[in-house]
Amino acid sequence: MCRHLAYLGEPVSLRQIVVEPAHGLYEQSWRPRAQRHGTVNADGFGVGWYADGDPHPARYRRAIPIWADPSFADVARVTRTRALLAAVRSATPGGSQAADAAAPYTEGPRLFSHNGRLDA
C-alpha cells in the first residue's frame, strides 16, 4: 500500500509538510502503524509541487526509500510551496521498480497520484 499526502495552504517548505510532522509521511515510510501489505514503503517516493506563478508542477521522484536519499533533505529544506502532493511507495507485485513508477504523476498542468496499478 502506498501512502499519499496532499497540502494546499500558506507557503511552507517541503520539509515542514513531508519530513517534520510527528508520524508524517517520512516516518510512515519506515514505521507504519497500520499497513495491510508489505512492511515498509521502501520502493520509491515522489514529491510534486507548484512554484508561485508557474502553472506547471515540479517533481522530485526516486526509486529508493525517502529516508535513503540524502539529496531530498536539501531539496525539502529549501523548496517552498503553497501546494504539494507526495507519496511513498510499496510497489504492487510485478510492478515497475523504476523512478517513473513513483507518484506523483503529471498531465499538463495537473499533478495526481493513485494507489495500485493502472493497465494501459
VOBALO-273449 format. One line per 8 residues: number of its first residue (from 1); their letters; for each residue x, y, z of C-alpha. Coordinates in nm, 3 decimals, always signed. Each point is the difference from the previous one (the first is absolute). Layout:
! residues N
NUM	A	X,Y,Z ~ ...
***
This chain:
! residues 120
1	MCRHLAYL	+0.000,+0.000,+0.000 ~ +0.138,+0.339,-0.097 ~ -0.050,+0.299,+0.225 ~ -0.103,+0.338,-0.135 ~ +0.008,+0.356,+0.132 ~ -0.157,+0.316,-0.141 ~ +0.043,+0.357,+0.123 ~ -0.165,+0.324,-0.109
9	GEPVSLRQ	+0.052,+0.310,+0.212 ~ +0.245,+0.270,+0.102 ~ +0.358,-0.031,-0.134 ~ +0.204,-0.262,+0.186 ~ +0.315,-0.198,-0.068 ~ -0.035,-0.357,-0.122 ~ +0.185,-0.098,+0.316 ~ -0.272,+0.153,+0.223
17	IVVEPAHG	-0.270,-0.212,-0.163 ~ +0.174,-0.322,-0.108 ~ +0.281,-0.052,+0.254 ~ -0.063,+0.184,+0.328 ~ -0.352,-0.091,+0.117 ~ -0.028,-0.265,+0.270 ~ -0.086,-0.320,-0.187 ~ +0.006,+0.192,-0.328
25	LYEQSWRP	+0.052,-0.157,-0.340 ~ +0.377,-0.029,+0.049 ~ -0.040,-0.195,+0.325 ~ -0.291,-0.205,-0.134 ~ +0.227,-0.129,-0.277 ~ +0.214,-0.192,+0.248 ~ -0.225,-0.029,+0.307 ~ -0.361,-0.048,-0.112
33	RAQRHGTV	-0.269,-0.047,+0.262 ~ -0.251,-0.176,-0.223 ~ +0.104,-0.167,-0.323 ~ -0.176,-0.297,-0.154 ~ +0.261,-0.090,-0.263 ~ +0.379,+0.016,+0.024 ~ +0.190,+0.121,+0.302 ~ +0.139,+0.340,-0.104
41	NADGFGVG	-0.031,+0.243,-0.290 ~ +0.349,-0.053,-0.141 ~ -0.067,-0.031,-0.374 ~ +0.040,+0.367,-0.085 ~ -0.158,+0.336,+0.069 ~ -0.092,+0.323,-0.166 ~ -0.097,+0.355,+0.077 ~ -0.164,+0.243,-0.240
49	WYADGDPH	-0.066,+0.369,+0.062 ~ -0.096,+0.323,-0.167 ~ +0.225,+0.306,+0.016 ~ -0.176,+0.336,+0.029 ~ -0.090,+0.130,-0.344 ~ +0.078,-0.323,-0.185 ~ -0.304,-0.204,-0.111 ~ +0.208,-0.314,-0.062
57	PARYRRAI	+0.114,-0.214,+0.292 ~ +0.356,-0.097,+0.088 ~ +0.074,-0.354,+0.117 ~ +0.271,-0.187,+0.188 ~ -0.034,-0.379,-0.030 ~ +0.237,-0.282,+0.088 ~ -0.004,-0.382,-0.003 ~ +0.156,-0.018,+0.347
65	PIWADPSF	-0.156,+0.051,+0.344 ~ -0.056,+0.362,+0.102 ~ +0.225,-0.047,+0.305 ~ +0.288,-0.127,-0.219 ~ +0.022,+0.309,-0.224 ~ +0.236,+0.262,+0.148 ~ -0.081,+0.247,-0.279 ~ -0.368,+0.010,+0.093
73	ADVARVTR	+0.086,+0.150,+0.340 ~ +0.155,+0.301,-0.178 ~ -0.281,+0.033,-0.253 ~ -0.262,-0.023,+0.275 ~ +0.174,+0.261,+0.213 ~ +0.023,+0.271,-0.268 ~ -0.313,-0.058,-0.213 ~ -0.313,+0.191,+0.101
81	TRALLAAV	-0.348,-0.041,-0.141 ~ -0.368,+0.063,+0.058 ~ -0.100,-0.333,-0.160 ~ +0.166,-0.340,+0.006 ~ -0.075,-0.366,-0.054 ~ +0.231,-0.272,+0.133 ~ +0.006,-0.379,+0.016 ~ +0.215,-0.278,+0.140
89	RSATPGGS	-0.023,-0.327,-0.187 ~ -0.048,-0.366,+0.081 ~ +0.002,-0.142,-0.352 ~ -0.275,-0.221,-0.134 ~ +0.146,-0.351,-0.052 ~ +0.128,-0.023,-0.356 ~ -0.005,+0.378,-0.040 ~ +0.282,+0.221,-0.122
97	QAADAAAP	+0.283,+0.084,+0.237 ~ +0.102,+0.311,-0.196 ~ -0.023,+0.357,+0.128 ~ -0.263,+0.084,-0.262 ~ -0.235,-0.246,+0.173 ~ +0.001,+0.215,+0.314 ~ -0.283,+0.249,+0.046 ~ -0.081,+0.278,-0.046
105	YTEGPRLF	-0.062,+0.010,-0.372 ~ -0.074,+0.290,-0.233 ~ -0.226,+0.066,-0.294 ~ +0.057,+0.353,-0.124 ~ -0.059,+0.231,+0.296 ~ -0.161,-0.274,+0.210 ~ +0.176,-0.189,+0.277 ~ -0.158,-0.325,+0.116
113	SHNGRLDA	+0.057,-0.320,+0.195 ~ -0.165,-0.339,+0.032 ~ +0.042,-0.328,+0.183 ~ +0.042,-0.328,-0.186 ~ +0.067,-0.076,-0.365 ~ -0.165,+0.144,-0.310 ~ +0.018,-0.211,-0.313 ~ +0.037,+0.184,-0.330
***
